[in-house]
Amino acid sequence: MLALQAGHSVPNVDYGQVAALVALVLLWIGVWIWICRYLGGHLRALPKEATHLTPGTQWLLLVPFVGLFANFWILLGIAYGYRRAFEDLGRELPPRETGRTEALAWSIGAVVGFYPAPPVVLALIWMGALLALVVYLFKLHSLRERFLRIEKD
């Protein structure tokens, strides 16, 4: 009301754009909740001796700013846990198969993706990082299947 009295115009708000932005943020949060639940299943599948992480640690990924740096600790910790679990069973697991490289690529890409850069560069960084995250999640799935199969035998 004060702005109208002083002769200032009220900015025109496009509520469609606001709704789209809110929908995208909610979708992003929903995807990360699913990823955290998925990672929690992996933490529960790993023996306690194989990893320094406990189930529930993965929820740190949802905390703003902290989640960017928790990526390094949690995703690399799960990859390291699978390597240790396979070693404890007497199986050698090549480092390429643990998903360590993909976890590191996502973690670095997530941090670097917030630095000021041309939009094209940022888009390439984010696409590469998201691709690395997807490959990492698929590798975790195959690792859990192999681990549970070997553990039964």
C-alpha positions in Angstrom: 0.0 0.0 0.0 2.8 2.4 0.9 4.5 1.6 -2.5 1.3 2.7 -4.3 1.1 5.9 -2.4 4.7 6.9 -3.2 4.0 6.5 -6.9 5.9 3.2 -7.3 4.4 0.5 -9.4 4.0 -3.0 -8.1 6.0 -5.6 -10.1 4.0 -7.9 -12.2 4.4 -11.4 -10.8 3.9 -14.3 -13.2 2.3 -16.9 -10.8 2.7 -19.6 -13.5 6.5 -19.2 -13.3 6.4 -19.2 -9.5 4.3 -22.4 -9.5 6.7 -24.0 -11.9 9.7 -23.1 -9.8 8.0 -24.4 -6.6 7.1 -27.6 -8.5 10.8 -28.1 -9.7 12.1 -27.5 -6.1 9.6 -30.1 -4.7 10.5 -32.6 -7.4 14.3 -32.1 -6.7 13.6 -32.6 -2.9 11.5 -35.7 -3.7 14.3 -37.2 -5.9 16.8 -36.6 -3.2 14.6 -38.2 -0.6 14.3 -41.3 -2.8 18.1 -41.3 -3.3 18.7 -41.0 0.5 16.3 -43.9 1.1 18.1 -45.9 -1.6 21.5 -45.2 0.0 20.2 -46.1 3.4 19.3 -49.6 2.0 22.9 -50.0 0.9 24.2 -48.9 4.3 21.9 -51.5 6.0 23.1 -54.2 3.6 26.8 -53.6 4.4 28.3 -55.2 7.4 29.1 -52.8 10.2 32.8 -53.7 10.1 33.0 -52.7 6.4 32.0 -49.1 6.7 32.4 -46.2 9.1 29.0 -44.9 8.2 25.8 -45.9 10.0 22.3 -46.1 8.4 20.7 -42.7 8.8 23.9 -40.8 7.9 22.7 -40.4 4.3 20.1 -37.9 5.4 22.8 -35.3 5.7 22.6 -35.0 1.9 19.3 -33.1 2.3 20.8 -30.4 4.5 21.5 -27.3 2.3 25.2 -26.6 1.8 26.2 -29.4 4.2 24.9 -31.9 1.6 27.4 -30.6 -1.0 30.3 -31.7 1.2 28.6 -34.7 2.7 28.5 -36.2 -0.8 32.3 -36.8 -0.6 32.0 -38.5 2.8 28.9 -40.6 2.2 29.1 -41.7 -1.4 32.8 -42.5 -1.2 32.2 -44.2 2.1 29.6 -46.5 0.6 31.9 -47.4 -2.3 34.8 -48.0 0.2 32.4 -50.1 2.3 31.6 -52.4 -0.6 35.2 -52.8 -1.4 36.0 -53.8 2.2 32.9 -56.1 2.4 34.1 -58.0 -0.7 37.6 -58.2 0.7 36.3 -59.6 3.9 34.6 -62.4 1.9 37.9 -63.1 0.1 36.9 -61.5 -3.2 38.9 -58.9 -5.0 36.9 -56.0 -6.3 38.6 -53.8 -8.9 38.4 -50.1 -7.9 36.6 -49.4 -11.2 33.6 -51.5 -10.1 33.1 -49.9 -6.7 31.7 -46.6 -8.2 34.3 -44.6 -6.4 35.2 -42.6 -9.6 31.5 -41.8 -10.3 30.9 -40.8 -6.7 33.9 -38.5 -6.9 32.8 -37.0 -10.2 29.3 -36.3 -8.8 30.7 -34.8 -5.6 33.1 -32.5 -7.4 30.6 -31.6 -10.1 28.0 -30.7 -7.4 30.4 -28.3 -5.7 31.8 -26.8 -8.9 28.3 -26.4 -10.4 27.7 -23.5 -8.1 30.7 -21.4 -9.1 30.0 -18.5 -11.4 30.6 -19.5 -14.9 28.9 -19.1 -18.3 25.5 -21.0 -18.4 26.7 -23.4 -21.1 29.7 -24.4 -18.9 27.4 -24.9 -15.9 25.0 -26.9 -17.9 27.7 -29.2 -19.1 29.1 -29.6 -15.6 25.6 -30.5 -14.2 24.8 -32.9 -17.0 28.1 -34.7 -16.5 27.7 -34.8 -12.7 24.1 -36.1 -12.9 25.2 -38.7 -15.4 28.0 -39.8 -13.0 25.4 -40.0 -10.1 23.1 -42.2 -12.2 25.9 -44.5 -13.2 27.0 -44.6 -9.5 23.5 -45.6 -8.4 23.4 -48.4 -11.0 26.8 -49.7 -9.9 25.6 -49.7 -6.3 22.6 -51.8 -7.3 24.8 -54.4 -9.0 27.2 -54.4 -6.1 24.5 -55.1 -3.6 23.1 -57.9 -5.8 26.6 -59.5 -6.1 27.3 -59.0 -2.4 24.1 -60.6 -1.2 24.5 -63.5 -3.7 28.1 -64.2 -2.5 27.1 -63.8 1.1 24.4 -66.5 0.8 26.9 -69.0 -0.6 
